[in-house]
Amino acid sequence: MPSPNEHERAFELLPWLVNDTLATTERELIESHVRSCITCRRELKDQQRLVFALQTQSTIHISEQASFIRLADTLDERRPIREGTDSSLLRFCL
Amino acid sequence: MDEGLRFRSSSRKVANDEADRALLRRIGHGDRLALRTLYASYHQPLLRFIFRITHRLDLAEEGVNDVMLVVWRNSDSFAHRSNVSTWIMGIGYRKALKLLASSRRWHERFAAVDFTEWIERSEPTGEPSDDGDLRNLLDEALRHLSIEHRAVVELTYFYGCSYDEIAEIVDCPVNTVKTRMFHARAKLKALMPRLGQVLP
């Protein structure tokens, strides 16, 4: 039977178990708890569904190139253009 | 590129970070081509993130360029203890809050403006699917979260950030990140009781 503290800690960290960013030791502890806890297993499933839904949400379509041209117009000249930068490439990217 | 994947796999993260650091060094020498390359990598992630915070596409567009202007002018101030992506998203978060605050002040002083047309410019990719309704539901539920909660949810689930990275991006203690996520999850569950039944 898992202790309440162990359960609370595992439950709290489930989002980061799902996105795979926990340190190894922490991940192993949480995984071990989840194996024996039906509440956490159900929550883990819900978390995975949430990630899926967010990952498949719509993308915003804005022209990156047009946006960059606007930025390029506002760049100040405090920083000199590095010597040796290919000017034809620069024209292309601006 | 799927902007969400940028932050996910640790090996990719390291590879990306090394490339980003090299670009920052070049930007420090005034290399606009390096800025262009970094801009291409971060345009979509920043646009989505700032849009998620502000719910205004015009502010999101403005915010992306504000962030990249900071990067251009202050690449030297990048603290090497963090990843470049964490540093840039942190600037993005602060810019989003600032833009939202000044927009609200403007809104209070002047007329109410209908920004629906801006929102409608955000179009889904791919074919409509059976999950469309659910995604709309999720989108609506996320709008009911506070800005702080929304940021933590987005950074965790979409960008795959660790709680340490999120703490740095939103500039708060790690325990606050965990608490915000805990409350955000509870609120999302209350707003979306059908989550378990609808999603695959």
Interface residues (C-beta under 8 A of the other chain):
Chain A: E12 L13 P15 W16 V18 N19 D20 T21 L22 K45 D46 R49 L50 V51 F52 A53 L54 Q55 T56 Q57 S58 T59 I60 H61 I62 E64 S67 F68 R70 L71 A72 T74 L75 D76 R78 R79 P80 I81 R82 T85 D86 L89 L90 C93 L94
Chain B: G4 R8 S10 R26 I27 G28 H29 G30 D31 R32 L33 L35 R36 Y39 A40 H43 Q44 L47 R48 F51 L57 A60 E61 V64 N65 M68 L69 W72 R73 R121 S122 E123 P124 T125 D131 L134 R135 L138 D139 V153 E154 T156 Y157 F158 G160 C161 S162 Y163 E165 K178 M181 F182 R185 L188 K189 L195 G196 L199 P200
